[in-house]
Every structure is written in C-alpha cells, then in structure tokens.
Amino acid sequence: MRYAATVVAALATAGKAHSFVSNSSSGARPSILRTSNRMRSGAALTMGLGIEDVLKNPKWPEQYPFKPADFKRQDESVDTEFYEYPRLVLHIDDAAVKALTEYYSKTLPEGADVLDICSSWVSHFPQNWKHGKRVGLGMNEYELSQNKQLDEYVVRDLNVNPAFPFPDSSFDVITCVVSIDYLVTLDKVFAEAARVLRPNGKFIISMSNRCFPTKAWKLWLSTNDFEHVFIVGAFFHYSGAFQPAQAHDISPNPSRSDPMYIVEAVVKK
C-alpha cells in the first residue's frame, strides 16, 4: 500500500491477518472482525517499539496518500438502514471500557464542554467528572436518548452530511469511540472538528481491533493496529489544523482483553 511502506520501514514489521469472531453473546450485532495483534509479537515488539512510537517523528508522505478506493466498503447501502435498529450493547469488553474511562478521568478537563461524535447509548465518561455541556452526535435516536451521559444530542449521518451542526469554537474536547473506521469523509470530519473546537481544544480518538466488517473501509480491514494509528495520525497531519498527534496504548490486559489505543491532537488555535 502507498502509505504502509512508511510504517513498515519505520517499525520493521511484516504480515497481517484477520479472523472473524462470531458474536454469540448478543444477537443484536453482526459478526465482528477482529484484526490481528500479530505485530505485537513480531519485529516491532522485538525492537522494543510500541504503539506510542508510531507517531514519534513520523515520515509523512509528501503527497496526500489516500485514494477514494481506500474508503470503499463491502456494504455501501445508506448507513441509516444499517443503524436503524438500536444496539444497546458494548462494542468493546469491560476491561477496555474501564481503561478508556480511566483515561478520560485523567484527560478531560474539569468543566469542559464535550462533543461525542458517532455517539450511542453510552459515552464512557467518568461518573465523578465535573463536566460542562455534553453533546452527542450519532445515528440512532433511540440509542442517543438512552445515553444518560449526554445533556443533548443530534441525529446525523456524517457520511451523508459531515458538517457539524454547531457554531465555531463550541467545545473544549471532541471524542470518538471505536468508530473512526466507519467515517468515509474524514478530511471533512477533521476540518469540522477543528472548526468547532475552542483554542487548545483536543480531539480524542479511541480505537480497538473490533469492527463491523461490512461497514468499515477497505483500508482499515487490510491493515493492523500499528497502521491504524498511523492512518489516524495522518488525517490529523494532512488536515493542517492540528498540532502533531500523539498515540497511547492503554490496553488493560494485552492478549487477554480487547486492546485500546488513543490517537489525539490539540487544535491549532
């Protein structure tokens, strides 16, 4: 792949694999694709490199490396149809949820106004967090209505209309939980995120190795965890609106629970 050579050269990694894990615990979700963690035991681990190293002094391609074909999906039907029926289930396991909530407890500023994009019935914010306004932007109205961590919400398909329905400089933080791989207009989404963030505002993107394979883009399905971090970091970089992104591995129990990765950046304002 065009961009992958940079990752491979930087991390001396090779090989990727995928395995389908049927969702036997909840009939509400389709089968989930679990991307392989082989890289964690491969050359990168041997060299002592981790997720955090991917975005340290990255060698970005001079030209924008992504093509429209990279964001094609197995199921190109309207997303409102796919998300029509509520799924009140967790998309990552309990340990990963706890790790994300603990990260938020250390990161979210007191009194911050937060926008949770691709939001659902839970946003994983800490219970004791002294927050400001909490707004959700998601696909399913019933799911959003059940989210007790939101003060208000807006239903919108960002793949159809990526404009955020908020004035400039409305929020201190934007979060996106294990959903960045479903957005196919990422250049516009990152531009909108920068627009609605206040000075020194932060965009926090969390990722795991699970997804709805029919709705994730082709590029995501053919790459691994290290490359996912590089891809998201690239969108921060090429947007021109954010400071250099940072990556964090907050996985609670490597190889025993779902991994959790953070890619985040502060807006240039």
C-alpha positions in Angstrom: 0.0 0.0 0.0 1.1 3.5 -0.7 1.3 4.7 2.9 2.2 1.4 4.5 5.8 1.4 3.3 6.5 4.2 5.7 5.1 2.2 8.7 6.9 -1.0 7.6 10.2 0.8 7.2 9.8 2.7 10.5 8.7 -0.2 12.6 10.3 -3.1 10.7 7.1 -5.0 10.8 5.6 -7.5 8.4 2.4 -9.6 8.0 -1.2 -9.1 8.9 -4.0 -11.4 9.5 -7.7 -11.3 10.2 -10.1 -13.6 11.9 -13.8 -13.5 12.1 -15.3 -13.7 15.6 -19.0 -14.5 15.7 -20.9 -12.6 18.2 -22.5 -15.3 20.3 -23.2 -13.1 23.3 -25.6 -10.7 21.7 -27.9 -11.4 18.9 -28.1 -7.6 18.3 -24.8 -7.3 16.5 -23.4 -8.8 13.3 -20.2 -10.8 13.3 -17.3 -8.6 14.2 -13.9 -8.6 12.5 -11.0 -8.8 14.9 -7.8 -7.5 13.3 -4.8 -9.5 14.2 -2.4 -8.5 17.0 0.5 -10.5 15.5 2.5 -7.3 15.2 2.7 -7.1 18.9 4.8 -10.2 19.0 6.6 -9.5 15.7 9.6 -7.4 14.7 8.2 -4.2 16.3 8.0 -5.8 19.7 11.4 -7.4 19.3 12.8 -3.9 18.6 11.1 -2.6 21.7 8.8 -0.5 19.7 5.2 0.1 20.7 2.1 1.9 19.6 3.4 5.2 21.1 6.4 5.1 18.7 4.3 5.2 15.5 3.7 8.9 15.7 7.1 9.9 17.1 8.9 11.7 14.3 6.8 10.1 11.5 7.9 10.3 7.9 4.7 11.6 6.3 4.5 11.1 2.5 4.9 14.4 0.7 1.6 13.9 -1.1 -1.7 13.0 0.4 -1.5 9.2 0.3 -5.2 8.2 0.4 -7.5 7.5 -2.6 -11.3 7.2 -2.8 -10.9 3.4 -3.3 -9.3 3.1 0.2 -12.6 4.1 1.8 -14.9 1.7 -0.2 -16.9 -0.7 1.9 -18.4 -4.1 1.5 -21.8 -2.6 2.3 -22.3 0.7 0.5 -26.0 0.9 1.4 -27.2 4.0 3.3 -25.9 3.9 6.8 -29.2 4.9 8.3 -30.5 1.5 7.3 -27.7 -0.4 9.0 -28.1 1.6 12.2 -31.9 1.7 12.1 -32.4 -0.9 14.9 -30.9 0.0 18.3 -27.9 -2.0 19.6 -27.7 -1.4 23.3 -24.5 -3.4 23.6 -20.9 -2.7 24.3 -18.6 -2.9 21.3 -15.5 -3.5 23.4 -15.2 -5.7 26.5 -15.5 -4.5 30.1 -11.7 -4.2 30.7 -11.3 -2.0 27.6 -14.2 0.2 28.7 -12.7 0.6 32.1 -9.3 1.6 30.6 -11.0 4.2 28.4 -13.0 5.7 31.3 -9.8 5.8 33.4 -8.0 7.6 30.6 -10.8 10.1 30.3 -10.6 10.7 34.1 -7.0 11.8 33.7 -7.5 13.7 30.5 -10.9 15.5 30.4 -10.6 19.0 31.9 -12.9 20.0 34.7 -15.9 21.9 33.3 -15.1 21.0 29.7 -17.8 21.1 27.1 -17.6 17.9 25.1 -18.9 16.6 21.8 -19.1 12.9 21.4 -19.3 12.0 17.7 -20.5 8.6 16.5 -22.2 8.6 19.9 -24.5 5.8 21.1 -26.2 4.8 24.3 -23.1 5.2 26.5 -20.1 7.6 26.2 -17.8 6.1 28.8 -17.3 9.4 30.6 -16.2 9.1 34.3 -19.1 9.3 36.8 -17.3 11.7 39.1 -16.1 14.0 36.3 -17.2 17.7 36.8 -18.2 18.3 33.3 -19.7 21.1 31.3 -22.1 20.5 28.4 -22.1 17.0 27.0 -23.5 16.7 23.4 -23.8 13.6 21.3 -23.8 13.3 17.6 -24.9 9.9 16.4 -27.0 7.8 14.1 -29.7 6.2 16.2 -32.1 8.4 18.1 -33.3 5.7 20.5 -29.7 4.8 21.4 -28.9 8.5 22.0 -32.0 9.0 24.0 -30.8 6.3 26.4 -27.4 7.9 26.9 -27.6 9.3 30.5 -24.2 10.9 30.0 -25.5 13.3 27.4 -27.2 16.6 28.0 -28.4 16.9 24.4 -27.9 15.1 21.1 -28.3 15.5 17.4 -29.0 12.6 15.0 -26.9 12.9 11.8 -25.2 10.7 9.3 -21.8 12.2 8.9 -21.2 10.1 5.8 -24.0 12.0 4.1 -23.6 15.4 5.7 -20.2 15.7 7.5 -21.0 19.3 8.7 -21.2 19.5 12.5 -24.4 21.5 13.4 -22.7 23.7 15.9 -21.1 27.2 15.8 -17.4 27.8 15.7 -15.5 27.2 18.9 -18.3 25.4 20.7 -16.4 22.7 22.5 -13.2 22.0 24.5 -13.0 18.3 23.7 -14.3 16.0 20.9 -14.4 12.3 21.5 -14.9 9.4 19.0 -15.0 5.9 20.4 -14.1 2.9 18.2 -15.9 4.4 15.2 -13.4 6.3 13.2 -13.2 3.4 10.7 -16.9 3.9 9.7 -16.5 7.5 8.6 -15.7 7.9 4.9 -15.4 11.7 4.7 -12.6 12.0 7.2 -11.0 15.1 5.6 -14.2 17.0 6.1 -14.8 15.5 9.6 -11.3 16.6 10.8 -11.9 20.0 9.4 -15.2 20.3 11.1 -13.7 19.1 14.4 -11.1 21.8 14.2 -13.7 24.4 13.5 -15.9 23.6 16.5 -13.1 23.2 18.9 -12.0 26.1 21.1 -8.4 27.3 21.4 -6.3 24.4 22.9 -9.2 22.1 22.3 -8.4 18.4 21.8 -9.8 15.7 19.5 -9.5 12.3 21.3 -10.0 9.2 19.0 -10.1 5.8 20.7 -9.7 2.5 18.7 -9.6 -1.2 19.3 -9.3 -4.2 17.0 -13.0 -4.8 16.5 -15.4 -3.5 13.9 -18.5 -4.2 11.8 -16.5 -5.5 8.8 -19.2 -4.7 6.2 -19.2 -1.0 7.2 -15.5 -0.4 7.8 -13.5 0.9 4.9 -11.3 -1.4 2.8 -8.1 0.2 4.0 -8.9 -0.4 7.7 -9.7 -4.1 7.1 -6.4 -4.7 5.3 -4.2 -3.1 7.9 -3.2 -3.8 11.5 -3.2 -1.9 14.8 0.1 0.0 14.1 -1.0 1.1 10.7 -4.4 2.1 12.1 -2.6 4.5 14.4 -0.5 5.8 11.5 -3.6 6.3 9.3 -5.5 8.3 12.0 -2.3 10.3 12.8 -2.1 11.1 9.0 -5.6 12.6 9.0 -4.6 14.9 11.8 -1.4 15.8 9.9 -2.9 16.4 6.5 -5.8 18.4 7.9 -3.3 21.1 8.7 -5.5 22.2 11.6 -3.9 20.2 14.5 -0.7 20.0 16.3 1.3 16.8 15.9 -0.8 13.9 17.1 0.2 11.6 19.9 -0.6 7.9 20.3 -1.1 6.0 23.6 -1.6 2.3 24.3 -4.0 2.0 27.2 -4.7 -1.7 26.6 -5.6 -3.2 30.0 -4.6 -6.8 29.6 -2.7 -7.4 26.3 -3.8 -10.6 24.6 -6.4 -11.3 27.3 -8.9 -8.4 26.6 -9.7 -6.0 23.8 -6.8 -3.6 23.1 -7.4 0.1 23.5 -5.4 2.8 21.6 -5.7 6.6 21.7 -4.7 9.0 18.9 -5.3 12.6 19.9 -4.2 16.1 19.0 -4.7 19.7 20.0 -6.2 22.1 17.6 -4.0 24.9 16.2 -5.9 28.0 17.5 
